[in-house]
Amino acid sequence: LLVIKTSGRMNAVDFIAMAKDILRHQYFLANGNVIFDHTALKFDDVAVDDLEKIRAFHRSNEERIGNGKSAIVVKAGKALEWYKLWSQGEKIKTANQTCVFEIYNDAVKWVKNDK
């Protein structure tokens, strides 16, 4: 299980650099689980073009990413904003399961649950 903590203002360049680092990480496993702690990340003004670049990276690395779980943890009260952000632009279907949480321990429980 990898835990990734982010901060600052969300943009495609940094997000893709983070994703490349994750895919190169010695403990990364295809089909593995990751918790993204975005509680310190500012994502209130991300351009749709940035979202499309992030999605394109994900599509081109789908096989390496696999079908594990990605738990997204945001500040309390920000889950709906996260969903609204990613509802913009072209959607992608992936084998990777994603769920958004406002409570870190709920994310851990979900990731560790085999179902």
Secondary structure as UniProt FT lines:
FT   STRAND          2..9
FT   HELIX           12..24
FT   TURN            26..27
FT   TURN            30..31
FT   STRAND          34..42
FT   TURN            44..45
FT   HELIX           48..60
FT   HELIX           62..65
FT   TURN            66..67
FT   STRAND          69..73
FT   TURN            76..77
FT   HELIX           79..86
FT   STRAND          97..101
FT   HELIX           104..112
//
